[in-house]
């Protein structure tokens, strides 16, 4: 079982472990869904608060400082969750809080420049998640081995391109275009890849339940899905910013 979401790969390593707690101590789809809704709600509330109620410019910390700190903390918490999934009931909510604040700051920057863009991005993200869930639920899109391989390769390709762009930007070199038809096309492709990752996450969530993995994997599954949803939101936000 492969996934483009790094967190989901831990499921394979944990699969096959005997569950001494019985079926009541095993992860369930309902439990994973409830935890997912909880983490998304926490992220949304924290993001809304960060965007609308924290006056960064009159505080000792600038938005850029808080943003950098948020990125570092979310990365650290994410790595802990990935390598120690048994800590997910603690680390997943922490990740949701910090990620929410980080996304709130990013959203504030976009909203200031493009009024109304954040609400459109939130609605668009929610719509894409619901559509992909339906496509997976009704087996319109099936996570076959070939599908997984294609999405995995595409996601790794995006990661490499983004990393290269970030490194070149340190030397004031723009590897990726910021405007124009090519820029929009690239954003559309990345958004599509992020959306397809949701199919893998839904399928991996179901398989983790079928494997009888421990109860804490409900939070782990929710964390993994949240990672993809946040990525999708940022990509949609970036795409919408190029509409003018």
C-alpha positions as CSV (number, residue, x, y, z in Angstrom):
1,X,0.0,0.0,0.0
2,X,1.6,3.2,-1.2
3,X,0.6,6.8,-0.6
4,X,1.8,10.2,-1.7
5,X,1.1,11.5,1.8
6,X,4.2,10.6,3.9
7,X,2.1,10.1,7.0
8,X,0.0,7.4,5.5
9,X,3.1,5.3,4.8
10,X,3.4,4.5,8.5
11,X,0.2,2.5,8.2
12,X,2.0,-0.2,6.3
13,X,4.7,-0.4,8.9
14,X,2.1,-0.8,11.6
15,X,-0.1,-3.2,9.7
16,X,-0.3,-6.8,11.0
17,X,0.3,-5.9,14.6
18,X,-1.9,-7.9,16.9
19,X,-4.6,-5.8,18.6
20,X,-4.9,-7.1,22.1
21,X,-7.6,-4.6,23.0
22,X,-10.2,-6.3,20.8
23,X,-12.4,-4.7,18.2
24,X,-13.5,-1.9,20.5
25,X,-9.8,-0.7,20.6
26,X,-9.4,-0.7,16.8
27,X,-9.7,2.3,14.5
28,X,-13.0,2.8,12.7
29,X,-14.1,4.8,9.7
30,X,-16.7,6.7,11.7
31,X,-14.1,7.5,14.3
32,X,-11.6,8.6,11.7
33,X,-14.3,10.8,10.0
34,X,-15.2,12.4,13.3
35,X,-11.6,13.1,14.2
36,X,-11.1,14.6,10.7
37,X,-14.0,16.9,11.2
38,X,-12.7,17.9,14.6
39,X,-9.2,18.7,13.2
40,X,-10.6,20.6,10.3
41,X,-12.8,22.6,12.6
42,X,-9.9,23.5,14.9
43,X,-7.8,24.5,11.9
44,X,-10.6,26.7,10.5
45,X,-11.3,28.4,13.9
46,X,-7.7,29.1,14.6
47,X,-7.1,30.4,11.0
48,X,-10.2,32.6,11.3
49,X,-9.0,34.0,14.6
50,X,-5.4,34.6,13.3
51,X,-6.7,36.3,10.2
52,X,-9.3,38.6,11.7
53,X,-8.6,39.2,15.4
54,X,-4.8,39.3,15.9
55,X,-3.4,42.7,15.1
56,X,0.1,41.6,14.1
57,X,1.3,45.0,13.1
58,X,0.9,46.4,16.6
59,X,2.6,43.5,18.3
60,X,6.2,42.7,19.1
61,X,6.1,40.0,16.4
62,X,5.8,40.7,12.7
63,X,3.5,38.5,10.5
64,X,6.6,37.2,8.8
65,X,8.2,36.1,12.0
66,X,5.1,34.4,13.2
67,X,4.7,32.7,9.8
68,X,8.2,31.4,9.8
69,X,7.8,30.1,13.4
70,X,4.5,28.5,12.5
71,X,6.0,26.7,9.5
72,X,8.9,25.4,11.7
73,X,6.5,24.2,14.4
74,X,4.1,22.5,12.0
75,X,6.9,20.7,10.3
76,X,8.3,19.5,13.6
77,X,5.0,18.3,14.9
78,X,4.2,16.7,11.6
79,X,7.5,14.7,11.7
80,X,6.8,13.6,15.2
81,X,3.3,12.4,14.2
82,X,4.6,10.6,11.2
83,X,7.3,8.6,13.0
84,X,5.4,8.3,16.3
85,X,1.7,7.7,15.2
86,X,0.8,6.6,18.7
87,X,1.3,10.2,19.8
88,X,-1.3,11.4,17.2
89,X,-4.1,12.0,19.8
90,X,-1.8,14.7,21.2
91,X,0.2,15.9,18.3
92,X,-2.6,16.0,15.7
93,X,-4.7,18.7,17.6
94,X,-1.5,20.7,18.2
95,X,-0.7,20.5,14.5
96,X,-4.2,21.7,13.6
97,X,-3.9,24.7,15.9
98,X,-0.5,25.8,14.6
99,X,-1.4,25.1,11.0
100,X,-4.6,27.1,11.5
101,X,-2.6,30.1,12.7
102,X,-0.1,29.7,9.9
103,X,-2.8,29.5,7.2
104,X,-4.6,32.4,8.8
105,X,-1.5,34.6,8.3
106,X,-1.1,33.4,4.8
107,X,-4.8,34.1,4.1
108,X,-4.5,37.6,5.6
109,X,-1.8,38.5,3.1
110,X,-3.9,37.2,0.1
111,X,-7.1,38.8,1.4
112,X,-5.4,42.2,1.8
113,X,-4.3,42.1,-1.9
114,X,-7.3,40.3,-3.3
115,X,-10.4,41.0,-1.2
116,X,-12.8,38.1,-1.1
117,X,-10.3,35.5,-2.2
118,X,-10.2,33.6,1.1
119,X,-13.9,32.8,1.3
120,X,-13.8,31.6,-2.4
121,X,-10.8,29.5,-1.6
122,X,-12.4,27.9,1.5
123,X,-15.6,27.1,-0.4
124,X,-13.6,25.8,-3.4
125,X,-11.5,23.5,-1.1
126,X,-14.6,22.2,0.7
127,X,-16.3,21.5,-2.7
128,X,-13.3,19.6,-4.1
129,X,-13.0,17.5,-0.9
130,X,-16.7,16.6,-1.2
131,X,-16.5,15.8,-4.9
132,X,-13.4,13.6,-4.4
133,X,-15.0,11.8,-1.5
134,X,-18.1,11.0,-3.6
135,X,-15.9,9.9,-6.6
136,X,-14.0,7.5,-4.2
137,X,-17.1,6.4,-2.3
138,X,-19.0,5.4,-5.4
139,X,-15.9,3.8,-7.0
140,X,-15.9,6.2,-9.9
141,X,-12.2,6.7,-9.2
142,X,-10.5,3.6,-7.8
143,X,-7.1,3.8,-6.1
144,X,-5.4,1.1,-8.3
145,X,-1.7,0.3,-8.2
146,X,-1.3,2.3,-11.4
147,X,-3.3,5.2,-10.1
148,X,-1.2,5.3,-6.9
149,X,2.1,5.1,-8.9
150,X,1.0,8.0,-11.2
151,X,-0.1,10.3,-8.3
152,X,2.9,9.4,-6.2
153,X,5.3,10.2,-9.1
154,X,3.4,13.5,-9.9
155,X,3.5,14.6,-6.3
156,X,7.2,13.9,-5.9
157,X,7.7,15.8,-9.1
158,X,5.9,18.8,-7.7
159,X,7.9,18.6,-4.5
160,X,11.2,18.6,-6.5
161,X,10.1,21.6,-8.6
162,X,9.0,23.6,-5.6
163,X,12.2,22.8,-3.7
164,X,14.3,23.9,-6.8
165,X,12.2,27.1,-7.1
166,X,12.8,27.9,-3.4
167,X,16.5,27.4,-3.7
168,X,16.8,29.5,-6.9
169,X,14.7,32.2,-5.3
170,X,17.5,32.7,-2.8
171,X,19.6,33.9,-5.7
172,X,16.8,36.1,-7.1
173,X,16.1,33.6,-9.9
174,X,12.5,32.9,-10.8
175,X,12.2,29.2,-11.9
176,X,8.4,29.2,-11.9
177,X,6.3,32.0,-13.6
178,X,4.1,34.1,-11.4
179,X,1.7,35.4,-14.0
180,X,0.4,34.5,-17.4
181,X,-1.2,31.4,-19.0
182,X,1.7,29.1,-18.1
183,X,1.5,30.0,-14.5
184,X,-2.2,29.4,-14.3
185,X,-1.8,26.0,-16.1
186,X,0.9,25.0,-13.6
187,X,-1.4,25.9,-10.7
188,X,-4.3,23.9,-12.2
189,X,-2.1,20.8,-12.6
190,X,-0.8,21.1,-9.0
191,X,-4.4,21.6,-7.7
192,X,-5.4,18.5,-9.6
193,X,-2.6,16.4,-8.2
194,X,-3.5,17.6,-4.7
195,X,-7.1,16.6,-5.3
196,X,-6.1,13.1,-6.4
197,X,-4.1,12.7,-3.2
198,X,-7.4,12.9,-1.4
199,X,-8.5,9.7,-3.1
200,X,-5.4,7.9,-1.8
201,X,-6.0,9.3,1.7
202,X,-9.6,8.1,1.7
203,X,-8.6,4.6,0.5
204,X,-5.7,4.3,2.9
205,X,-8.0,5.3,5.7
206,X,-10.3,2.5,4.8
207,X,-7.5,0.0,4.5
208,X,-6.1,1.0,7.9
209,X,-9.5,0.2,9.4
210,X,-9.6,-3.2,7.6
211,X,-6.2,-4.0,9.0
212,X,-7.5,-3.5,12.5
213,X,-5.0,-0.9,13.5
214,X,-5.1,0.6,17.0
215,X,-7.6,3.3,18.0
216,X,-5.0,6.1,17.9
217,X,-4.9,5.7,14.1
218,X,-8.2,7.6,14.0
219,X,-6.3,10.7,14.9
220,X,-3.4,9.7,12.7
221,X,-5.8,9.2,9.7
222,X,-7.4,12.6,10.5
223,X,-4.0,14.2,10.6
224,X,-3.0,12.7,7.3
225,X,-6.1,13.9,5.6
226,X,-5.7,17.4,7.1
227,X,-2.2,17.6,5.6
228,X,-3.6,17.1,2.1
229,X,-6.6,19.5,2.7
230,X,-4.3,22.3,3.8
231,X,-2.0,21.7,0.8
232,X,-5.0,21.8,-1.5
233,X,-6.3,25.1,0.1
234,X,-2.9,26.8,-0.4
235,X,-2.8,25.7,-4.0
236,X,-6.3,26.9,-4.7
237,X,-5.5,30.2,-3.0
238,X,-2.5,30.6,-5.2
239,X,-4.5,29.7,-8.3
240,X,-7.3,32.2,-7.5
241,X,-4.7,35.0,-7.0
242,X,-3.8,34.6,-10.7
243,X,-7.2,35.3,-12.0
244,X,-6.5,38.9,-12.6
